[in-house]
């Protein structure tokens, strides 16, 4: 280190001492801002042009409809903002949620969560799928594989549809067994058909109460008994009518 006659460091040495921390601080600052400016630079590179779009989770939504809503072509970049793409796809009536991801160098991955049908209601024009909120879905059961229970003809029964929606997500094994569900008599009773086994219950039956039937069926099978009907209309009891 050079110094003057008094031993004080020379000005050039003092400048070097503060230039190094300043350079480090500038580097950190640019690193923090890189998510802002890096995509702007990368979007200009043809290497990152969109070449493929992969649609994941589509069962009822046609992939071509997703592509139409994305409105991307080979002039688009994977570094373009994703929020507008997600917003356009989310406007599809069968899409509950969507997430668009980048797979470098040139692929967009669209992950869909669809509005799934939980019940089929008979109408003059045939069976129509409904979701758990009682909304009709634009799905043609004759063209798509809709595996859902059949409800009573007429208006959508939102209480039954909510029960089916909960079963579909929380007790899928039970839901797959429900082939039909409808109100009986004046509407004060509910008939649920599990495979071919009728189960009589009340409209306020809980999902837990229905899932407990598996234990009852196992116990009857262990004893070699085969029920032709189960009755849940009585509190804390399951009445089995046997062959």
C-alpha positions in Angstrom: 0.0 0.0 0.0 1.4 3.4 -0.9 1.3 6.2 1.6 2.3 9.8 1.9 5.0 11.1 4.3 2.5 11.2 7.2 1.6 7.5 6.8 -2.0 8.3 5.4 -3.1 5.8 2.7 -3.0 7.3 -0.8 -6.4 8.3 -2.4 -6.2 5.5 -5.0 -6.1 2.9 -2.2 -9.0 4.5 -0.4 -11.0 4.4 -3.6 -10.3 0.7 -4.1 -11.5 0.0 -0.5 -15.0 1.4 -1.2 -15.2 0.3 -4.9 -15.3 -3.4 -3.9 -18.3 -3.1 -1.5 -20.0 -0.9 -4.0 -19.5 -3.5 -6.8 -20.9 -6.2 -4.5 -23.9 -4.1 -3.6 -24.6 -3.4 -7.3 -24.4 -7.1 -8.1 -26.8 -7.9 -5.4 -29.2 -5.2 -6.6 -29.1 -6.5 -10.2 -29.7 -10.0 -8.9 -32.8 -8.9 -7.0 -34.1 -7.2 -10.0 -33.3 -10.0 -12.4 -36.9 -11.5 -12.3 -38.0 -8.2 -13.7 -35.5 -7.6 -16.5 -34.4 -11.1 -17.3 -37.7 -12.2 -18.9 -37.8 -9.0 -21.0 -34.4 -9.9 -22.5 -35.2 -13.6 -22.9 -38.5 -12.9 -24.7 -36.5 -11.5 -27.6 -34.7 -14.8 -28.2 -36.2 -17.1 -30.9 -34.8 -20.0 -28.8 -37.7 -19.5 -26.3 -40.5 -19.3 -28.9 -43.5 -21.5 -28.0 -43.3 -24.7 -30.0 -45.6 -27.0 -27.9 -48.5 -26.7 -25.5 -49.2 -29.6 -23.2 -52.7 -29.8 -21.6 -52.8 -31.8 -18.3 -56.0 -32.8 -16.5 -58.4 -32.4 -19.3 -61.2 -35.0 -19.4 -64.2 -33.1 -20.5 -62.5 -29.9 -21.9 -61.2 -30.5 -25.4 -57.5 -29.5 -25.7 -58.3 -27.5 -28.8 -60.6 -25.3 -26.8 -57.7 -24.6 -24.4 -55.5 -23.7 -27.3 -58.1 -21.3 -28.7 -58.4 -19.5 -25.3 -54.6 -19.3 -24.9 -54.3 -17.5 -28.2 -50.6 -18.3 -28.5 -48.7 -19.1 -31.7 -45.0 -19.5 -32.7 -44.4 -15.8 -32.4 -45.2 -16.0 -28.6 -42.4 -16.6 -26.1 -42.6 -18.9 -23.0 -41.3 -15.9 -21.1 -44.5 -13.9 -21.9 -46.6 -13.2 -18.8 -48.6 -16.2 -17.8 -51.4 -14.5 -15.8 -53.3 -13.4 -18.9 -53.2 -17.0 -20.3 -54.5 -18.4 -17.1 -57.3 -15.8 -17.0 -58.5 -16.6 -20.5 -58.5 -20.4 -19.9 -60.3 -19.9 -16.5 -63.2 -18.3 -18.3 -64.1 -21.7 -19.8 -67.4 -22.9 -18.2 -65.9 -26.3 -17.4 -62.6 -25.0 -15.8 -62.5 -24.6 -12.1 -58.9 -23.5 -11.9 -55.8 -23.5 -14.1 -52.1 -23.1 -13.8 -49.7 -22.4 -16.7 -46.1 -23.4 -16.3 -43.0 -23.0 -18.5 -40.9 -26.0 -19.6 -37.9 -24.6 -21.3 -37.0 -24.0 -23.9 -40.3 -23.9 -25.8 -43.2 -25.6 -24.0 -46.2 -24.3 -22.1 -47.8 -26.8 -19.7 -51.5 -26.0 -18.9 -52.7 -27.9 -15.7 -56.5 -27.9 -15.4 -58.9 -28.5 -12.6 -62.2 -29.2 -14.2 -65.7 -28.7 -12.9 -66.6 -32.4 -12.7 -70.2 -33.8 -12.9 -71.4 -35.5 -9.7 -74.9 -36.4 -10.8 -77.0 -37.0 -13.9 -80.5 -35.6 -14.0 -83.1 -36.9 -16.5 -84.5 -34.2 -18.8 -86.8 -34.4 -21.8 -83.6 -34.2 -23.9 -81.9 -37.0 -22.0 -79.5 -37.1 -19.1 -77.7 -33.8 -18.2 -74.7 -33.6 -15.9 -74.7 -31.3 -12.9 -71.9 -30.3 -10.5 -72.1 -30.2 -6.7 -73.4 -26.6 -6.7 -76.4 -27.6 -8.8 -75.2 -26.0 -12.0 -75.7 -27.8 -15.3 -72.5 -28.6 -17.2 -72.0 -28.4 -21.0 -71.0 -32.1 -21.3 -72.7 -34.5 -23.6 -73.0 -37.9 -21.7 -73.3 -39.7 -25.1 -70.0 -38.4 -26.2 -68.0 -38.3 -23.0 -67.5 -40.9 -20.3 -69.6 -39.5 -17.5 -69.5 -42.0 -14.6 -72.0 -40.4 -12.2 -75.1 -41.5 -10.3 -78.6 -40.8 -11.7 -80.9 -38.5 -9.7 -84.6 -38.2 -9.8 -86.1 -36.5 -12.9 -86.8 -32.9 -12.6 -85.0 -30.0 -10.9 -81.5 -30.3 -9.6 -81.6 -31.3 -5.9 -78.8 -29.2 -4.5 -78.7 -31.0 -1.1 -78.2 -34.4 -2.9 -75.6 -32.9 -5.3 -73.6 -31.4 -2.4 -73.6 -34.8 -0.7 -72.4 -36.5 -3.9 -69.8 -33.8 -4.4 -68.4 -34.4 -0.9 -68.5 -38.2 -1.5 -66.6 -37.8 -4.8 -63.7 -35.9 -3.1 -63.7 -37.4 0.4 -65.0 -41.0 -0.1 -64.3 -41.9 -3.7 -64.8 -45.6 -3.1 -68.3 -45.0 -1.8 -69.1 -42.5 -4.6 -68.2 -45.1 -7.2 -70.7 -47.5 -5.7 -73.6 -45.0 -5.9 -75.6 -45.9 -9.0 -78.8 -44.0 -8.1 -80.0 -41.6 -5.5 -83.5 -40.1 -5.1 -86.1 -38.8 -2.7 -88.9 -41.1 -1.8 -92.6 -40.4 -1.0 -93.2 -36.8 0.0 -89.4 -36.1 -0.1 -88.8 -36.9 3.6 -86.8 -40.0 2.8 -83.8 -40.7 0.6 -83.0 -43.9 -1.3 -79.4 -44.5 -2.2 -78.5 -47.5 -4.3 -75.0 -48.8 -3.7 -74.3 -51.1 -6.6 -77.6 -53.0 -6.4 -78.1 -52.6 -2.7 -80.9 -50.1 -1.7 -80.1 -48.0 1.4 -83.0 -46.0 3.0 -82.1 -43.0 4.9 -83.1 -39.4 5.7 -82.2 -36.3 3.6 -79.9 -34.9 6.3 -77.7 -38.1 6.3 -74.0 -37.3 6.7 -71.2 -38.6 4.5 -69.7 -40.3 7.6 -73.0 -42.2 8.3 -72.9 -43.5 4.7 -69.2 -44.5 4.9 -69.9 -46.5 8.1 -72.0 -48.9 6.0 -68.8 -50.6 4.9 -68.3 -51.9 8.4 -71.9 -53.2 8.6 -71.5 -55.0 5.2 -68.2 -56.5 6.3 -69.8 -57.8 9.5 -72.7 -59.3 7.7 -70.4 -60.9 5.1 -68.3 -62.4 7.9 -71.4 -64.1 9.3 -72.5 -65.3 5.8 -75.5 -63.0 5.7 -76.5 -61.1 2.6 -78.7 -58.0 2.9 -81.3 -57.0 0.4 -81.8 -53.6 2.0 -80.2 -51.4 4.6 -82.1 -48.9 6.7 -80.4 -45.8 8.2 -83.5 -43.9 9.2 -83.2 -44.7 12.9 -80.6 -42.9 15.0 -77.4 -44.9 15.8 -78.9 -48.0 14.2 -78.6 -49.9 11.0 -81.4 -52.3 10.2 -80.5 -55.0 7.7 -83.3 -56.8 5.8 -81.9 -60.2 4.8 -82.7 -62.6 2.1 
